[in-house]
Amino acid sequence: MALVQISVALHAEVVNIDGIWYDLIKKAGIATVEDNPYSQYTGDVVIPGTVEYEGMRYEVTDIAEEAFKFNSEVKSVVISDGLKTIRNKAFYGCIGMQRVVIPASVTEMGEEVFRGCKALREVSLSEGLQEIPVYTFCDCDNLPSLVIPNSVKVIHESAFHNCKKMQSITIGSGVETIESKAFANCEKLTELNVVSLESWCKATISSSPFAYSFSSPLSRNTLLVNGEKVENIVIPAGVTTIRQGCFELCTSIVSVEIPNSVTTIGDYAFNKCLALESFDIANSVTAIGKFAFAETKLKSVVFPSSAATISENTFYNCKDLASVEIPSSVKTIQGGAFAGCESLQTVVVPNSVQTLGNSVFSGCKKLREVSLPEGLQSLPYATFYQCDALKAIRLPQGLKSIGRAAFYGSGLTAIDIPSGVNSIGSYAFTYCEITSMKLPDGIKAIEPYTFANSRIADVSFPDGLTTVGEGAFSGCSAFTTMALPAAVTSIGDKAFAGCKALTSMTLPDAVTSIGNEAFSQCTALTTVTLGPNVGSIGEKAFAKCEMIKDFYCFAQDVPNASEDVFQSSYVNYATLHVPEAAIASYQAEMPWSEFGEIVSLTDTDLGIEGKECQERKVVSYFSPGGKQLQSPQRGLNIVRHSDGTTTKVVVK
């Protein structure tokens, strides 16, 4: 806008000189290359340093915004020395342009200057240029290589985005900042040449500058320093920080030596350096960033005694990492720090560690021995997820919680849960080899799928347990029966679904609801006993339980149940046992009426046993408070006999 105002004020004049249109500012003696108002520029264009018009010489200093935009006829552009500025989108979409020469005098380029120049193959950038703006060379499909001059300090976001055939890029020694996606989707890029290793280590590199770039994660993406290929890097003395993403995806690097001056290794610094086998972390290092060594071939790691934190995913998926030494200076190990380290067999986490992040050892398939710190209070999400070789582990006595999927798919065969644990997350022991467990008193609920598809056969429940959650024991094929504590009030959806060895199940009197498919596909289940307080039974709760023979329900009021509760369970060949006074009600309602026979609960069913009961006729039942009952309830009952005597009877 300022240039327009100056031009108007100084009486600018647009003229054609030797086939190129210029905006002349007579008083300033300068000229700006403008769009051809009548037709496209064609062929090889040479922009001179000066022009003459009506006896006056003008310095050509600018190429105007969109001056050549969408010009399909220009083949090459040579800009003479003297030009200072190329404005926004000056050559945008020049699909036929193959070559551009920019002189050292150019110090400023606008945004998207060469965007979409799909035939561009050769660019010579100015040594005076300080920034490469956003989208400058975006979508230049055929640009094979480029040298960033030493004068350039900033490569802005998406500057070379989608340069699909770019194979090599040379980064000058002056580059201080590379913004996000600067070289994104340069899918053929295999060679990174840095003029100065020291400068490159100090550069600020934003997140994912090479996103979706490099031809293949298996190819050797070569690092060159000043034109020479390097596999063994020696970081220069004096460097204090190896910046974020500094050597990311450089798969030719085999080893790295760093001086004692280095205190920080940034995020993603050596991420996916697939050939990196050796790295000695200097004692001066106090901080190592997330994903710093992820997916490398490191075999062992010794942390410096100064390290306080092992960051998120630092060694993620280092499949060859077999040995780790963690010093007592470490207080926190963040999420995924060693996830996917398939060769790691033993780990000692020192007592100094107070916090573990999620998935710290997830996928460590050979991990067989772990020592956890005594002060640890929480075992977070997926800590030992799919640790196949982990057969046993000693948990710290101060532990309060075991997180979701903490041991999912691990090889655990036995474990002692500390008495202070009051929370065990869903999926915590899913697919485990564990066969028995004693749950501490603080556990009030079995969370969804906690033991699903495990080999659990014997569980000792705390008296205070009230809830068995969705899928809690689904697919557990080892146990044949289970005794739930008296306080349990609800059975969740699919809680025992697919327990194919379960032959009998007696639910506590306090249970009021049974969820959908709670016992579906329990194909060996022959006997079920429900207490007097069951009010609702979910859809297909006992579906495909084809071996059911006897179903006992102590509820006087017929529980609310959908018609498919016993779907494919052939209950027309089974017997339903209910209170005598409620037989007619059960006979009148689906799905209960489907049973082949509906009979009254006997004294034996009610738990009234002994010689006295057999010789005398029972006249009536009373609660301990003296209220007359239609039939005995579970628990203590007062029984009046035909001879006038009363007895106290506990119904099981």
VOBAVO-953325 format. One record per atom (N, C-alpha, C): x, z, y; residue in one letter. Coordinates in steps of 0.05 Angstrom, whole numbers, plus 5000, padded with zeros to 4 digits. Each point is the difference from the previous one (the first is absolute). Example, Ala and Ser with C-alpha at 12.3 -4.5 7.8 and 13.67 -1.06 7.14 Angstrom:
526451564886a;498250005024a;501850005024a;499349865021s;501650015024s;498550145022s;
END
This chain:
501650004976m;498450005024m;501750005025m;502350144999a;501850015024a;501149735005a;500849844979l;501149735004l;498049825013l;497550024992v;497949845012v;499750055030v;500050265007q;499850085028q;502349895016q;502550034989i;502449905014i;499849705004i;499149864979s;499949715002s;498049915022s;497850145001v;498049935021v;501150055027v;501350245002a;501150075027a;502149825009a;501649894981l;502349845008l;499449704997l;497449934997h;499149725000h;501249854976h;499450104975a;501049864976a;498749734998a;501549824986e;499149734997e;500749914971e;498049904985v;500349914972v;500649705001v;502349934988v;500949715001v;501249934973v;500249744994n;501249894976n;502849895007n;502050114987i;502749915004i;501249924973i;500649754997d;501149904975d;498450084975d;497449995003g;498250044978g;499250294995g;501150195015i;499350284997i;498750105026i;497850154996w;498550105023w;501250275009w;500350035026y;501250255011y;498250115022y;499950265002d;498850135023d;502350085019d;500249865022l;502350035019l;499350205022l;501850195004i;499750185023i;502349935019i;499349845020k;502049885018k;501750215014k;498750215011k;501550195016k;501950164983k;499250064974a;501850154982a;502049824986a;499449745000g;501749814986g;500050034970g;497750084988i;499850034971i;497849844989i;500249934974a;498049844987a;499350134973a;497449974994t;498950104974t;498849774985t;500949984974v;498949794983v;497150064993v;498249805005e;497250044996e;498949814979e;497550054992d;498549834981d;499749725012d;500149804982n;499449735008n;497049975003n;499149955024p;497050015005p;498649754988p;501549794993y;498749754992y;500449934970y;502250084989s;500649944972s;502150194989s;500649984974q;501950174988q;502949915005q;501850195003y;502849934999y;500749894972y;501949824999t;500749884974t;503050004995t;500649984974g;502849954992g;501850245005g;502549935008d;502150205005d;500050075029d;499450255007v;499750085028v;502550155008v;501249925022v;502250155012v;499250105027v;500150275002i;499250135025i;502650055016i;500349865023p;502550035015p;500350265014p;502450065009g;500550255015g;499049975028g;500249755011t;499149955028t;498549745001t;498449965020v;498649745005v;500249955030v;499749745007e;499949935028e;497349875006e;499050065024y;497449885008y;500049985030y;499749755009e;499949935029e;502550125014e;502349964987g;502650075012g;500750304998g;498350164986m;500650284998m;500550084971m;502050174995r;500750094973r;498550264994r;498850014975y;498650244991y;501350104974y;500350274998e;500950124975e;497650044982e;500249904975v;497850044981v;500450284987v;498250185006t;500350284991t;498050104979t;497749864999d;497850104982d;498849774985d;499050074976i;498149834986i;497350155000i;498049885011a;497550135006a;498550084974a;498250185002e;498350094978e;498449764989e;500149964974e;498649794985e;500749715010e;502449975011a;500949745010a;499949784979a;500850074975f;500049804978f;498050074978f;498250185005k;498250114979k;498549784986k;500050014973f;498649814982f;501049715004f;502549975009n;501149735002n;501149924973n;498949794989s;500849914973s;502149775000s;500749915024e;501749765002e;503050075005e;500550245011v;502850085006v;501550054974v;502449894998k;501750034976k;502250215004k;501150015024s;502150205006s;500050065029s;501050245007v;500250095028v;502850115004v;501549895019v;502650115008v;499750105029v;500550265003i;499750125027i;502850045012i;500449895023s;502650015013s;500550285012s;502550065004d;500850255012d;498850035028d;499150245006g;498850065026g;497250104997g;498649924979l;497250104996l;500250304993l;498150155011k;500150294997k;497750114983k;497649875002t;497650124987t;498449784986t;499250074976i;498049844985i;497550174997i;497849905012r;497650165002r;498450004974r;497950174998n;498350044977n;499049734989n;500249964974k;498849774986k;500949735010k;502450005011a;501049755012a;500149774980a;500750054975f;500249794980f;498150064976f;498050165005y;498150084979y;498849764986y;500250004974g;498649794984g;501249725003g;502649985008c;501349735000c;500849934972c;498149904985i;500449974971i;502049794991i;500949835019g;502049794993g;502850075009g;500350225016m;502650075011m;501850114979m;502449894997q;501950084979q;502450155010q;500749975026r;502550125010r;499650095028r;501250245006v;499950125027v;502850115006v;501049945023v;502650125010v;499450155025v;500650274999i;499550175023i;502650105011i;500649955025p;502650075012p;500350295005p;502550085006a;500750285005a;498750115025a;499149825018s;498850095025s;497250134996s;498749934977v;497350104996v;500250304992v;498750175016t;500150284995t;497250124993t;498049835002e;497350104995e;498249794987e;498650084979m;498049834987m;497450154998m;497949865003g;497350124998g;499150024971g;497650094996e;498950034973e;499149734988e;500349974974e;499049774985e;501149745010e;502450005010v;501249765012v;500149774980v;500950054975f;500349794980f;498050044976f;498050155004r;498250054978r;498649754990r;500049984973g;498649774988g;501649745002g;502650015006c;501649755001c;500949954971c;498349894984k;500349994971k;502349824991k;501049815016a;502249834992a;502750105010a;500050215016l;502450105012l;502050094979l;502449885001r;502150064980r;502650105013r;500349965025e;502650075013e;499450135027e;501050245004v;499750145026v;502650135007v;500949955024s;502450135011s;499150185022s;500150274996l;499150185020l;502150075020l;499150075024s;501850075022s;501450264996s;502650005006e;501650244999e;499350205021e;498449925020g;499150185021g;497350134995g;498749914978l;497350104994l;500150304992l;498250165010q;500050294994q;497850084981q;497849854999e;497850084983e;498949744987e;499050044975i;498449794987i;497250114998i;498249895017p;497350135002p;498349954975p;497650125001v;498149984978v;499349714994v;499949944974y;499249744989y;501649765011y;502450055009t;501649785012t;500349764981t;500750064975f;500449784980f;498050034977f;497950145004c;497950034979c;499049734991c;499749984973d;498949754988d;501849765003d;502650045004c;501949785000c;500849964971c;498349854986d;500249984970d;502749904990d;501449835014n;502349864990n;502750105012n;499950225015l;502450105012l;501650144978l;502449894992p;501550114977p;501850245007p;500950025025s;501950215007s;500050035030s;501150235009l;500250055028l;502150215005l;501449965023v;502050205009v;498950145024v;499750274998i;499150155023i;502550075016i;500149915026p;502450055016p;500650295004p;502550065005n;500950285005n;498750125024n;499049835019s;498750115024s;497350114995s;498749924978v;497250094995v;500050294992v;498350165013k;499750284994k;497550074984k;497949845004v;497450064987v;498949754986v;499250034975i;498549794986i;497250114997i;498149895013h;497350115002h;498349944975h;497750134999e;498249984978e;499349714993e;500249944974s;499249744989s;501549765013s;502350055011a;501549785014a;500549764981a;500650064975f;500549784980f;498050014977f;497750115005h;498050034980h;499249734988h;500049994973n;499049774986n;501849755002n;502650055004c;501949784998c;500749964971c;498449854986k;499950004971k;502649904987k;501549835014k;502449884988k;502650125011k;499750215016m;502450125011m;501650144977m;502549924997q;501750114978q;502150205010q;500849965025s;502250175010s;499550075029s;500650265006i;499850095028i;502550165007i;501149945023t;502450145010t;499250185023t;500550264998i;499350195020i;502550065017i;499849955026g;502250055018g;500650305004g;502450055010s;500950285003s;498550165021s;498549865018g;498650145021g;497250104993g;499049924977v;497250074993v;499750304997v;498250115015e;499550294999e;497350074988e;498249815001t;497350054989t;498849754986t;498950054976i;498549794987i;497250114994i;498049875011e;497350114998e;498649914974e;497750124996s;498549964975s;499449714995s;500349914975k;499349744990k;501649775014k;502350075012a;501649805014a;500649764982a;500650054975f;500649784981f;498050004976f;497650095005a;498050024979a;499349734989a;499750004973n;499149764986n;502149775001n;502550075005c;502149804997c;500849994971c;498449874984e;500250044971e;502449884987e;501549835014k;502549884989k;502550145009k;499750205017l;502350145011l;501650144979l;502649924997t;501750124980t;502750095012t;500449965025e;502650075011e;499750135027e;501150245002l;500050155025l;502950045009l;500749885023n;502850015010n;500050175025n;501450234999v;500250175024v;502849975011v;500249955026v;502649965013v;501650255001v;498650235005s;501450265001s;498650204983s;501350104979l;498750204983l;499450265015l;501850075018e;499650255016e;497549975018e;499849785013s;497649965017s;497549994984s;500249874977w;497649974983w;499050274990w;501950184993c;499250274991c;498650165022c;500649945024k;498950155023k;497449885010k;499349764992a;497749865010a;497450154991a;498050005018t;497450114994t;498349784987t;499350044975i;498449804985i;497350124994i;497949875010s;497350094996s;499149964972s;497650104994s;498949994973s;499649714991s;501049934976s;499549754986s;500749755017s;502449985011p;500749755014p;500249764982p;500550054974f;500349784981f;497649994980f;497750105008a;497750014982a;499449734988a;499650004974y;499349764985y;502249785002y;502450085007s;502249815001s;501850034976s;502049834998f;501949974978f;498649884976f;501449814989s;498749824980s;499050144975s;501450214991s;499150144976s;501550274999s;498650214991p;501450264997p;502249994980p;500249794984l;502249974980l;502349845010l;499649855022s;502149845011s;502150175013s;502449895004r;502250155013r;499949935030r;498750175015n;499849955029n;502650115013n;501749825008t;502750065006t;500450115028t;501650215002l;500850115026l;502849895007l;500249895024l;502649915010l;500650165025l;502550075003v;501050135025v;501949815013v;499249905023n;501649805015n;500749764982n;498149924985g;500349764984g;501150034972g;500950244994e;501250054973e;498150174983e;499649914975k;498350144982k;501250274992k;498350215000v;500950274993v;498250114979v;501250134980e;498650144979e;500550305002e;502450065009n;500850285003n;500350075030n;498150155010i;499950055029i;501550265007i;501549985020v;501450235012v;498950035028v;498450215005i;498950045026i;502250105019i;500349875023p;502250075018p;499950295009p;502350125004a;500250275010a;498950015028a;498650225006g;498850045026g;497049955000g;499049854980v;497149954997v;498750274992v;498050085015t;498650254994t;497449974986t;498849765003t;497349954989t;499949724987t;499149994975i;499349754988i;497049965004i;499349825017r;497349985010r;498049904979r;497550035006q;497849924983q;500249714991q;499849954974g;500049734989g;502549845004g;502250145006c;502549875007c;500949804979c;499950084975f;501049824978f;497749944980f;497650045008e;497749964982e;500049724988e;499649984974l;499749744986l;502649854998l;502350125007c;502649864996c;500950054971c;499249834983t;500450054971t;502849934991t;501749915017s;502849954992s;501750265002s;499050205014i;501650255004i;500350154973i;502450074993v;500650144975v;500750295006v;501650055021s;500950275006s;500150045030s;499850255008v;500150075029v;501850255003v;501849995020e;501550235008e;499350075029e;499450255004i;499350075028i;501950225009i;500750005026p;501950205010p;498650275006p;501650205005n;498950275005n;498650015028n;500349795015s;498650005026s;497049964997s;499149884978v;497249944996v;498450264994v;497950045016t;498350244996t;497249924990t;499249755005t;497349914994t;499949734986t;498649994978i;499449744986i;497149955004i;499349795014g;497249955008g;498249914978g;497449995006d;497949914982d;500749714991d;499649954974y;500449734989y;502849895003y;502050175006a;502749905007a;501149824978a;499750074975f;501049844977f;497849944981f;497550005009n;497749944983n;500349734987n;499550004974k;500049754984k;502749855000k;502250155004c;502649894995c;500450014970c;499149804986l;499650014971l;502650024985l;502349935012a;502550024986a;501650255007a;499050165018l;501550245010l;500350204977l;502550054992e;500550184978e;501450265009e;501549985021s;501750235008s;499650065030s;499550265005f;499750095028f;500850295001f;502250065014d;500850285004d;498850105026d;498350194998i;498750115025i;501950215011i;501049955024a;501950175013a;498750275006a;501750215001n;499050275006n;499050035028n;500749815017s;499050025028s;497049925002s;498949864980v;497349915001v;498050234998v;498350025020t;497950215001t;497249894995t;499649745004a;497449894997a;500149734986a;498349964979i;499849754986i;497149925001i;499449765011g;497349925005g;498449914975g;497549955004k;498249924978k;500849724991k;499849964974f;500649744986f;502949915005f;501750195009a;502849925007a;501549864978a;499650094975f;501449884977f;498049904979f;497549965007a;498049924981a;500749744986a;499549994974e;500449754984e;502949905001e;501950184999t;502849934997t;500850064971t;502549944993k;501150054973k;501850244999k;499650195019l;501650245000l;499650154973l;502250104990k;500050144974k;500150315003k;501250095022s;500250285004s;500050065030s;499050235008v;499950085028v;500950295002v;501950055018v;500750285008v;499450035029v;498150175006f;499250045028f;502150175015f;500449955025p;501850175016p;498850275004p;501850205002s;499150285003s;498650055027s;500049805018s;498750035026s;497149904999s;499249884978a;497349884999a;497850224998a;498049985017a;497850195000a;497449884988a;499849735001t;497649874991t;500749754985t;498649954977i;500249744987i;497449865007i;500249785013s;497749875013s;498249854980s;497849925010e;498049854985e;501149754987e;499749984974n;500849764984n;502949925004n;501850195006t;502849945005t;501249844977t;499450084975f;501249864976f;497849874983f;497949935013y;497749884985y;500849774983y;499350014975n;500349784981n;503049934995n;501750205003c;502949954992c;500150044970c;499649794985k;499650024971k;502550084985k;502449975012d;502550084987d;501050285007d;498650135019l;500950265009l;499650214977l;502350104990a;499950184977a;500850295008a;501350035023s;501050275007s;499650055029s;499050245006v;499550085028v;500950295003v;501650065021e;500850275006e;498850075028e;498350205000i;498650085025i;501250265009i;501250015024p;501350255009p;498050215009p;500950255003s;498250225008s;499349995029s;501149815015s;499249975028s;497349865002s;499149864980v;497549855001v;497650194998v;498249975020k;497550165001k;497549854993k;500149735004t;497649844996t;500849744985t;498449934980i;500349744987i;497349865004i;500049795015q;497649865008q;498949824978q;497649905005g;498549844980g;501549764989g;499949974974g;501249774987g;503049975001g;501350225007a;502949995004a;501549884976a;499250074976f;501349894975f;498049864982f;497749925012a;498049864984a;501149744988a;499449964975g;500849754986g;503049994992g;501350235001c;502850014991c;500050044970c;499749784986e;499550004971e;502250114983e;502550015010s;502350104984s;500650295005s;498750125019l;500550285007l;499150194977l;501850164990q;499350174976q;499850305007q;501750105017t;499950285007t;500250035030t;498650205011v;500150065028v;499850305004v;501850105017v;499850285008v;499350015030v;497650095005v;499150035028v;500750285009v;501850035019p;501050275007p;497850185012p;500550264999n;498150195010n;499649985030n;501849865014s;499649975029s;497749825006s;499249834981v;497849815006v;497350155001v;498749975022q;497450145004q;497649824997q;500549745004t;497849814999t;500749744985t;498249924983l;500249744987l;497849825010l;500649755005g;497949815008g;498649884975g;498149835005n;498549864979n;501949824984n;499549984974s;501249804983s;503150005000s;501250235004v;502950025002v;501449884976v;499050074976f;501349904975f;498149814984f;498149905014s;498049824986s;501449764987s;499449954975g;501149764987g;502850034990g;501150255000c;502750054989c;499750024970c;499949784986k;499249994973k;501950144980k;502550035007k;501950144983k;500550295008k;498750095020l;500450285009l;499050194979l;501950174990r;499350184978r;500450305007r;501550045022e;500650285007e;500050035031e;498450195009v;499850055029v;500050305005v;501650085019s;500150285009s;498850015028s;497750145003l;498750015026l;500750265014l;499950005027p;500850245015p;497950234997p;500950244999e;498350234995e;498050045023e;500749925023g;498250055023g;497949785004g;500049804983l;498149785003l;497150104995l;498249945019q;497350104998q;498049784993q;500849755004s;498249784995s;501449774986s;498849904979l;500949764986l;498249785008l;500949825018p;498149815012p;499149774982p;498549825013y;498949774987y;502149844984y;499449944975a;501649824983a;503050064999a;500750265001t;502850085000t;501449894976t;498850034976f;501349904975f;498349794986f;498749845017y;498249784990y;501649814981y;499049974976q;501249824979q;502950064995q;500750254999c;502750084991c;499950034970c;500349784986d;499549984971d;501650204984d;502550045007a;501850174984a;499850305006a;498450075020l;499850285007l;498250154981l;501150154981k;498450134979k;499350295008k;501650125016a;499550285008a;501250055028a;498950205013i;501050075027i;499350295006i;501850135013r;499450285009r;499149995029r;497650095005l;499050015027l;500850265014l;500649995026p;500750255014p;497750205000p;500750254997q;497950214999q;498450035025q;501149915023g;498650025025g;498249765006g;499849824981l;498449765004l;497050075005l;498849875020k;497150045006k;498349774993k;501049765001s;498349774995s;501549774985s;498649864983i;501049764987i;498349775010i;501249815012g;498649785014g;498849794982g;498549835012r;498749784986r;502049824986r;499449954975a;501749824983a;502950094998a;500550265003a;502750105000a;501649934975a;498650014976f;501449944975f;498649764986f;498549845015y;498549784988y;501949824983y;499249974975g;501549824982g;502750094992g;500750255005s;502650114992s;500050064971s;502450064989g;500250064972g;499650294993g;499050175019l;499850294995l;498550064974l;501250184985t;498750104976t;499250295002t;501350145019a;499350285004a;500750085029a;498550195011i;500650095027i;498650275004i;501450195014d;498850255007d;499449995030d;497450055006i;499249995028i;500350295012i;501550035021p;500450265012p;497350135008p;499950264999s;497550155005s;499049975028s;501749935019g;499249985027g;498849735008g;500049814982v;498849735006v;497050025002v;498949925023n;497150015004n;498849725004n;501649794997s;499049735004s;501549814983s;498649844983i;501249794985i;498449755007i;501449805011g;498649765010g;499049814979g;498349825007s;498949804982s;502249834988s;499649914976y;501949834985y;502750144995y;500250265005a;502650134998a;501449964973a;498450014978f;501249984973f;498849764984f;498949815015t;498949764986t;502149864984t;499349924976y;501749854982y;502550164992y;500050265002c;502350164991c;499850054970c;502350074988e;500250074972e;499450294995e;499550155021i;499650294998i;497650064981i;500350214983t;498050074981t;498550265006t;501250185015s;498750255006s;500850105028s;498250175011m;500650105027m;498350255005m;501350195014k;498550245009k;499849975031k;497649995010l;499649975028l;499950275013l;501350045023p;500050265014p;497350075012p;499750265006d;497550115010d;499149875026d;501849905016g;499249895026g;498649734999g;499949874977i;498849744997i;496950044998i;498649895019k;497150025000k;498649744991k;501549785001a;498949744993a;502049834986a;499149844980i;501749804988i;499449745016i;501949905015e;499649775017e;499649744984e;499049805013p;499449744986p;502549904985p;499549934974y;502049874983y;502650154997y;500050265003t;502450164998t;501449964973t;498550004978f;501249974973f;499249754987f;498949815014a;498949764988a;502149854983a;499149924976n;501649844982n;502650144992n;500150265001s;502350154991s;499650084971s;502150144989r;499750094972r;499250304999r;498950095022i;499350295001i;498050064978i;500550234986a;498350084978a;499150295003a;501450155017d;499450285003d;500450085029d;497950095013v;500250105028v;498950285002v;501650185011s;499050275006s;499150005029s;497450045004f;498849995027f;499950275013f;500350025026p;499650265014p;497050065001p;499450265001d;497250095000d;498549905025d;501549965022g;498749925025g;499449705003g;500649844980l;499649715002l;497049955003l;499349835020t;497149945005t;499449704996t;502049835002t;499449715000t;501949844982t;498849824985v;501649814985v;499549735013v;501949895014g;499649765017g;499849744985g;499549795015e;499649734989e;502449924982e;499449914976g;502149904983g;502250194992g;499650265004a;502150204997a;501449984973a;498449964978f;501249984974f;499249734986f;499349815016s;499149744988s;502349874985s;499349904977g;502049864983g;501950184986g;499550275000c;501850194986c;499150004971c;501649884983s;499149954972s;500950214981s;501450215009a;501150204981a;498350244995a;498550105019f;498650254995f;497349954986f;499250194982t;497649974985t;497750175011t;500850215015t;498050185012t;501250125025t;498350115018m;501150125024m;498250225009m;501150235007a;498550235009a;500450045030a;498049935015l;500250035029l;499250295008l;501250105022p;499350285008p;497150025011p;499050245000a;497250055007a;499349925028a;501949995018a;499449955029a;499649715006a;500649824982v;499749715006v;497149935005v;499549865023t;497349935008t;499449704999t;502149845001s;499549715000s;502149844984s;499049794987i;501749824985i;499949735014i;502249895009g;500149765016g;499649754984g;499649785015d;499749734987d;502449954982d;499449904976k;502149914981k;502050234993k;499250255004a;501950224996a;501350004973a;498449944979f;501049994972f;499549734987f;499649805016a;499549734989a;502249904983a;499349894977g;502149884983g;501750204985g;499150254998c;501550204984c;499149964971c;501449824986k;499049904975k;500350194976k;501550225003a;500350204979a;498250245004a;498750025023l;498350235006l;497650004981l;499750224985t;497850014981t;497750185009t;500650205016s;497950185010s;500650095028s;497950065015m;500450095028m;497850195007m;500850245009t;498150205009t;500650065029t;498149945017l;500450045029l;499150285008l;501450135019p;499250275009p;497250015012p;498850245000d;497350035010d;499949935030d;502250035015a;499949965029a;499849705008a;500549834981v;500049715007v;497249915008v;499849885023t;497549905011t;499849705000t;502349875000s;499949705002s;502249884983s;499349774988i;501849844984i;500049725012i;502449905006g;500249745015g;499649764982g;500049775014n;499749744987n;502249964979n;499249914977e;501949934978e;501950234993e;499250245005a;501750234996a;501250024972a;498449934979f;500950014973f;499749734986f;499849795015s;499649734988s;502349924982s;499449874979q;502049894981q;501650224987q;498850244997c;501250214983c;499049944972c;501349824986t;498949884976t;499950194976t;501550225001a;499950204978a;498250235006a;498850015023l;498450235008l;497550024983l;499750234986t;497750044983t;498150225010t;501150205015t;498450225009t;500550065029t;497850025015v;500250075029v;498150235006v;501050195016t;498350235007t;500150035031t;497649995012l;499750035029l;498650275005l;500950135022g;498950265007g;497349995013g;498950235008p;497350015010p;499749915029p;502249965014n;499849935029n;500549715007n;500449834980v;500449725005v;497549885013v;500449895024g;497749885014g;500149705002g;502449884999s;500249715002s;502349904982s;499449764988i;502049874983i;500249715009i;502449915007g;500449745012g;499649764981g;500149775011e;499649754985e;502149974978e;499149934976k;501749944977k;501950234993k;499150255007a;501750234995a;500950034972a;498349924980f;500750024972f;499749724987f;500549795015a;499749734989a;502249944980a;499449854979k;501849914980k;501350244985k;498650224998c;500850224984c;498449974974c;500849814984e;498349914978e;499950204976e;501750215000m;500050194978m;498550255006m;498750025023i;498450245006i;497950064979i;500250244990k;498150094979k;498150215010k;501150205014d;498450225011d;500650035030d;497950025016f;500350035029f;498350255007f;501450215009y;498750255007y;499850025031y;497550055009c;499650045029c;498350255004c;501250215013f;498750255004f;498350015025f;499849785014a;498550005025a;497050004995a;498550205012q;497150004998q;498849775014q;501149945024d;499049765016d;501649764991d;498649794994v;501449764990v;501949895022v;502549974994p;501949905020p;499349725009p;500549955025n;499549735011n;502249814990n;499249794986a;502049824988a;498949725000a;501849805005s;499149725000s;499649914971s;498649784997e;499249914973e;502449904984e;502349955013d;502249894985d;502150214993d;499350265002v;501950214994v;501149984972v;498449924981f;500949984972f;500249714991f;500549825018q;500249714994q;502049954977q;499149854980s;501649934977s;501150244985s;498650225000s;500950244985s;498350054976s;498049844996y;498350014976y;498850284996y;499050125022v;498950274998v;497350004984v;498949774994n;497649994983n;500650104972n;502750034994y;500850114974y;501150285004y;499750125023a;501150275006a;497750195005a;500850265001t;498050225004t;500650135027t;497950045016l;500150145025l;498950294996l;501650205007h;499350284997h;499550125028h;497450095004v;499350105027v;498350264996v;499650155022p;498350244998p;497249924990p;498950174983e;497549944987e;497849935020e;499950155022a;497949975020a;500249735015a;502449884999a;500549765015a;499949744984a;499450034974i;500149764982i;498249785011i;497650075007a;498149795009a;501049865025a;501350155018s;501049885025s;502249804994s;501850074981y;502149814993y;498949764986y;497950044983q;498849774986q;498749815019q;499350095023a;498549835019a;501849855020a;502650054999e;501749875020e;502349854987e;500549775013m;502449844992m;502450125015m;502449994988p;500749884974p;499750194976p;499050255006w;499950204979w;498149924977w;497949865007s;498149924980s;501249804980s;502349895006e;501349814982e;501150134975e;500550265001f;501150134977f;498249984975f;501249964977g;498549974976g;498450254993g;501050235008e;498650264994e;500650195023e;497950145009i;500450215021i;498950264987i;501850204998v;499350254986v;500650235018v;498950234992s;500550255015s;502750124993s;501250125020l;502550154996l;499450234981l;501650044980t;499750224981t;501450255009t;499550224987d;501450255006d;503049964997d;500749844980t;502949954997t;501149845023t;498549805009d;500849855024d;500350185024d;498150205002l;500050175023l;502150224998l;501350024976g;502050204997g;499050274991g;497450014991i;498850254992i;500550024970i;501950174992e;500950024972e;500050294991e;500250034973g;500150274989g;497650074982g;500350194984k;498050084981k;497450095013k;500350175021e;497650105013e;498249785010e;501349805012c;498449785011c;498749834979c;501249984976q;498949844979q;497650144987q;500050285000e;497850144986e;497750065018e;500450005026r;497850055019r;499349755015r;497549995009k;499149785015k;500550055030k;501049815014v;500450025028v;497349965015v;499350195017v;497449985015v;500449885027v;502150095015s;500449915027s;502950055009s;500749865023y;502750025011y;499850105029y;501950165008f;500150105028f;502949975010f;500149965027s;502750015013s;500950285002s;502650055006p;501050285003p;498550155022p;498849855019g;498450135021g;497250064993g;499149924975g;497350064991g;498049775004g;500949775010k;498249775004k;499649864973k;497449954993q;499549874975q;500849705001q;501249904978l;501049734999l;498449844980l;499649755005q;498749834981q;501749954975q;502649995004s;501949974978s;502650135009s;501750074981p;502550145007p;501849815017p;501450135019q;501949865016q;502850074990q;501949835007r;502750064992r;500950265015r;501550164987g;500850255011g;498550234987g;499750235014l;498750234989l;496949985001l;498750054977n;497149994998n;499050274987n;497750095008i;498650234987i;497949884981i;500250054974v;498249884981v;498150224989v;497349955002r;498050194989r;499149894973r;500050184980h;499349924973h;497250094993h;499049904977s;497350054991s;499650304992s;502250134994d;499850284993d;500250195024d;500049885025g;500150165024g;502850075010g;502049934984t;502850065009t;501049775018t;502150075015t;501349805017t;503050014994t;501249775004t;502949974996t;501149835023t;502550055005k;501549845020k;501549784985k;499549755008v;501249774987v;501449825020v;502449934994v;501449815018v;499849734988v;498949815015v;499749734991v;502449845008v;501449874981k;502449855006k;499549745013k;
END
